[in-house]
Amino acid sequence: MTPETDPHQAPASVEELDAFLRAFEAGSLPKSRWTHEGHLVAGAHYVYLFGEARAMGHMRDRVRAYNQAIGGVNSATSGYHETLTRMWIGVLVRLLRASHGTSRLAFVQLAVERYGPRRDLHALLYDFDVVKDQRARAMWVEPTGGWPDLLDS
């Protein structure tokens, strides 16, 4: 299966990865492919290329633009979520540190393999419903439980 037939799969080749990213950045990626795993693909790619700070800014800008391109709204209750985005970028930065010398494609695949099934990871870090919290959607809220050791491996 490929990401086109199963949007929960990581790209199998650099060509698939680049095609996914081009479509995402152009706002032409079908909404059905903008899954949790799709977020991981884009985030892992940006972390790999740019490092944490620039990846965060890039992801913020691209997700907001994508949401608008597909007719979505970035508001206090829907669309882009600052805390979840920054949390996942932090998770991906830790994963990259632990995966010394891997290629961009291998890192993206590792991110999807490791964290695709863990879309609720935020529940380990926050003692409130961070997904629905309007303050957390608008601005970074530090994890209430810190970063568990399991994120560092």
C-alpha atoms as a printed R data frame, in Angstrom:
    type eleno elety resid chain resno       x      y      z
1   ATOM     1    CA   MET     A     1   0.000  0.000  0.000
2   ATOM     2    CA   THR     A     2   1.068  3.553 -0.660
3   ATOM     3    CA   PRO     A     3   0.065  6.805  1.067
4   ATOM     4    CA   GLU     A     4  -2.315  7.406 -1.860
5   ATOM     5    CA   THR     A     5  -4.248  4.197 -1.084
6   ATOM     6    CA   ASP     A     6  -3.701  4.248  2.686
7   ATOM     7    CA   PRO     A     7  -3.210  7.757  4.122
8   ATOM     8    CA   HIS     A     8  -1.904  6.239  7.361
9   ATOM     9    CA   GLN     A     9   1.256  4.931  5.666
10  ATOM    10    CA   ALA     A    10   4.563  6.747  5.361
11  ATOM    11    CA   PRO     A    11   5.875  7.497  1.880
12  ATOM    12    CA   ALA     A    12   7.839  4.543  0.501
13  ATOM    13    CA   SER     A    13  10.240  6.623 -1.589
14  ATOM    14    CA   VAL     A    14  11.773 10.071 -1.764
15  ATOM    15    CA   GLU     A    15   9.597 10.725 -4.810
16  ATOM    16    CA   GLU     A    16   6.416  9.910 -2.840
17  ATOM    17    CA   LEU     A    17   7.607 12.064  0.058
18  ATOM    18    CA   ASP     A    18   8.358 15.023 -2.188
19  ATOM    19    CA   ALA     A    19   5.036 14.664 -4.040
20  ATOM    20    CA   PHE     A    20   3.156 14.631 -0.710
21  ATOM    21    CA   LEU     A    21   4.987 17.749  0.478
22  ATOM    22    CA   ARG     A    22   4.445 19.596 -2.814
23  ATOM    23    CA   ALA     A    23   0.702 18.895 -2.648
24  ATOM    24    CA   PHE     A    24   0.507 19.861  1.026
25  ATOM    25    CA   GLU     A    25   2.398 23.118  0.497
26  ATOM    26    CA   ALA     A    26   0.356 23.968 -2.599
27  ATOM    27    CA   GLY     A    27  -2.893 23.339 -0.720
28  ATOM    28    CA   SER     A    28  -3.878 20.658 -3.214
29  ATOM    29    CA   LEU     A    29  -3.409 17.611 -0.970
30  ATOM    30    CA   PRO     A    30  -6.786 15.883 -0.600
31  ATOM    31    CA   LYS     A    31  -8.186 16.413  2.885
32  ATOM    32    CA   SER     A    32  -8.465 12.618  3.252
33  ATOM    33    CA   ARG     A    33  -4.646 12.442  3.164
34  ATOM    34    CA   TRP     A    34  -4.161 15.130  5.848
35  ATOM    35    CA   THR     A    35  -4.229 12.572  8.652
36  ATOM    36    CA   HIS     A    36  -2.246 12.417 11.881
37  ATOM    37    CA   GLU     A    37   0.371 10.526  9.885
38  ATOM    38    CA   GLY     A    38   0.360 13.264  7.248
39  ATOM    39    CA   HIS     A    39   1.092 15.809  9.961
40  ATOM    40    CA   LEU     A    40   3.984 13.593 11.119
41  ATOM    41    CA   VAL     A    41   5.358 13.341  7.575
42  ATOM    42    CA   ALA     A    42   5.412 17.113  7.141
43  ATOM    43    CA   GLY     A    43   6.681 17.791 10.662
44  ATOM    44    CA   ALA     A    44   9.454 15.180 10.448
45  ATOM    45    CA   HIS     A    45  10.543 16.530  7.072
46  ATOM    46    CA   TYR     A    46  10.728 20.104  8.410
47  ATOM    47    CA   VAL     A    47  12.544 19.056 11.600
48  ATOM    48    CA   TYR     A    48  15.051 17.073  9.556
49  ATOM    49    CA   LEU     A    49  15.743 19.939  7.146
50  ATOM    50    CA   PHE     A    50  15.418 23.006  9.345
51  ATOM    51    CA   GLY     A    51  15.874 22.166 13.027
52  ATOM    52    CA   GLU     A    52  13.367 22.921 15.757
53  ATOM    53    CA   ALA     A    53  12.754 26.682 15.611
54  ATOM    54    CA   ARG     A    54  12.520 27.014 11.850
55  ATOM    55    CA   ALA     A    55  10.528 23.769 11.543
56  ATOM    56    CA   MET     A    56   8.005 25.125 14.028
57  ATOM    57    CA   GLY     A    57   7.532 28.358 12.117
58  ATOM    58    CA   HIS     A    58   7.311 26.524  8.827
59  ATOM    59    CA   MET     A    59   4.789 24.010 10.136
60  ATOM    60    CA   ARG     A    60   2.657 26.772 11.679
61  ATOM    61    CA   ASP     A    61   2.563 28.743  8.425
62  ATOM    62    CA   ARG     A    62   1.980 25.730  6.186
63  ATOM    63    CA   VAL     A    63  -0.797 24.177  8.303
64  ATOM    64    CA   ARG     A    64  -2.659 27.471  8.534
65  ATOM    65    CA   ALA     A    65  -2.344 28.025  4.785
66  ATOM    66    CA   TYR     A    66  -3.384 24.448  4.009
67  ATOM    67    CA   ASN     A    67  -6.451 24.716  6.247
68  ATOM    68    CA   GLN     A    68  -7.546 27.843  4.402
69  ATOM    69    CA   ALA     A    69  -6.787 26.323  0.989
70  ATOM    70    CA   ILE     A    70  -9.175 23.433  1.649
71  ATOM    71    CA   GLY     A    71 -11.900 25.734  2.949
72  ATOM    72    CA   GLY     A    72 -11.130 25.351  6.648
73  ATOM    73    CA   VAL     A    73 -10.998 28.073  9.258
74  ATOM    74    CA   ASN     A    74  -8.219 28.755 11.753
75  ATOM    75    CA   SER     A    75 -10.155 30.022 14.763
76  ATOM    76    CA   ALA     A    76 -10.375 29.741 18.533
77  ATOM    77    CA   THR     A    77 -12.188 26.421 18.147
78  ATOM    78    CA   SER     A    78 -10.925 24.837 14.918
79  ATOM    79    CA   GLY     A    79  -8.002 24.557 12.562
80  ATOM    80    CA   TYR     A    80  -4.412 25.188 13.562
81  ATOM    81    CA   HIS     A    81  -3.460 24.264 17.160
82  ATOM    82    CA   GLU     A    82  -0.259 25.875 18.490
83  ATOM    83    CA   THR     A    83   0.306 23.639 21.510
84  ATOM    84    CA   LEU     A    84  -0.266 20.341 19.690
85  ATOM    85    CA   THR     A    85   1.936 21.443 16.809
86  ATOM    86    CA   ARG     A    86   4.747 22.547 19.094
87  ATOM    87    CA   MET     A    87   4.388 19.395 21.214
88  ATOM    88    CA   TRP     A    88   4.739 17.177 18.136
89  ATOM    89    CA   ILE     A    89   7.678 19.178 16.782
90  ATOM    90    CA   GLY     A    90   9.345 18.649 20.190
91  ATOM    91    CA   VAL     A    91   8.667 14.912 19.995
92  ATOM    92    CA   LEU     A    92  10.130 14.771 16.490
93  ATOM    93    CA   VAL     A    93  13.220 16.743 17.538
94  ATOM    94    CA   ARG     A    94  13.839 14.188 20.309
95  ATOM    95    CA   LEU     A    95  13.364 11.331 17.842
96  ATOM    96    CA   LEU     A    96  15.806 12.881 15.375
97  ATOM    97    CA   ARG     A    97  18.433 13.243 18.113
98  ATOM    98    CA   ALA     A    98  18.032  9.538 18.895
99  ATOM    99    CA   SER     A    99  18.221  8.431 15.245
100 ATOM   100    CA   HIS     A   100  21.780  9.453 14.478
101 ATOM   101    CA   GLY     A   101  22.704  9.868 10.834
102 ATOM   102    CA   THR     A   102  19.527  8.587  9.242
103 ATOM   103    CA   SER     A   103  18.296  9.805  5.868
104 ATOM   104    CA   ARG     A   104  15.361 12.192  5.498
105 ATOM   105    CA   LEU     A   105  13.102  9.432  4.134
106 ATOM   106    CA   ALA     A   106  14.124  6.956  6.835
107 ATOM   107    CA   PHE     A   107  13.464  9.580  9.513
108 ATOM   108    CA   VAL     A   108  10.000 10.367  8.134
109 ATOM   109    CA   GLN     A   109   9.223  6.643  7.995
110 ATOM   110    CA   LEU     A   110  10.477  6.158 11.558
111 ATOM   111    CA   ALA     A   111   8.331  9.048 12.791
112 ATOM   112    CA   VAL     A   112   5.200  7.552 11.221
113 ATOM   113    CA   GLU     A   113   6.041  4.047 12.442
114 ATOM   114    CA   ARG     A   114   6.761  5.183 15.997
115 ATOM   115    CA   TYR     A   115   4.111  7.878 16.456
116 ATOM   116    CA   GLY     A   116   1.414  7.117 13.892
117 ATOM   117    CA   PRO     A   117  -0.327  4.842 16.406
118 ATOM   118    CA   ARG     A   118   0.230  7.386 19.212
119 ATOM   119    CA   ARG     A   119  -2.017 10.261 18.097
120 ATOM   120    CA   ASP     A   120  -3.202 10.589 21.717
121 ATOM   121    CA   LEU     A   121   0.316 11.095 23.106
122 ATOM   122    CA   HIS     A   122  -0.747 14.540 24.329
123 ATOM   123    CA   ALA     A   123  -2.830 12.779 27.017
124 ATOM   124    CA   LEU     A   124   0.438 11.715 28.714
125 ATOM   125    CA   LEU     A   125   1.710 15.284 28.760
126 ATOM   126    CA   TYR     A   126  -1.370 17.268 29.750
127 ATOM   127    CA   ASP     A   127  -3.778 16.827 32.652
128 ATOM   128    CA   PHE     A   128  -6.567 18.709 30.851
129 ATOM   129    CA   ASP     A   129  -8.235 18.442 27.436
130 ATOM   130    CA   VAL     A   130  -5.537 20.273 25.509
131 ATOM   131    CA   VAL     A   131  -7.260 19.554 22.186
132 ATOM   132    CA   LYS     A   132 -10.356 21.574 23.101
133 ATOM   133    CA   ASP     A   133  -8.610 24.235 25.179
134 ATOM   134    CA   GLN     A   134  -8.826 27.583 23.343
135 ATOM   135    CA   ARG     A   135  -5.803 29.039 25.121
136 ATOM   136    CA   ALA     A   136  -3.686 26.019 24.104
137 ATOM   137    CA   ARG     A   137  -4.948 26.324 20.528
138 ATOM   138    CA   ALA     A   138  -3.834 29.964 20.372
139 ATOM   139    CA   MET     A   139  -0.521 29.791 22.248
140 ATOM   140    CA   TRP     A   140   2.049 27.333 23.582
141 ATOM   141    CA   VAL     A   141   1.120 25.724 26.875
142 ATOM   142    CA   GLU     A   142   3.936 23.831 28.572
143 ATOM   143    CA   PRO     A   143   3.155 20.135 29.297
144 ATOM   144    CA   THR     A   144   1.748 19.793 32.806
145 ATOM   145    CA   GLY     A   145   3.538 16.488 33.342
146 ATOM   146    CA   GLY     A   146   6.868 17.394 31.738
147 ATOM   147    CA   TRP     A   147   8.375 15.261 28.980
148 ATOM   148    CA   PRO     A   148   8.327 11.548 29.967
149 ATOM   149    CA   ASP     A   149  11.506  9.572 29.335
150 ATOM   150    CA   LEU     A   150   9.715  7.483 26.719
151 ATOM   151    CA   LEU     A   151   9.820 10.479 24.373
152 ATOM   152    CA   ASP     A   152  13.605 10.591 24.487
153 ATOM   153    CA   SER     A   153  14.110  7.223 22.841
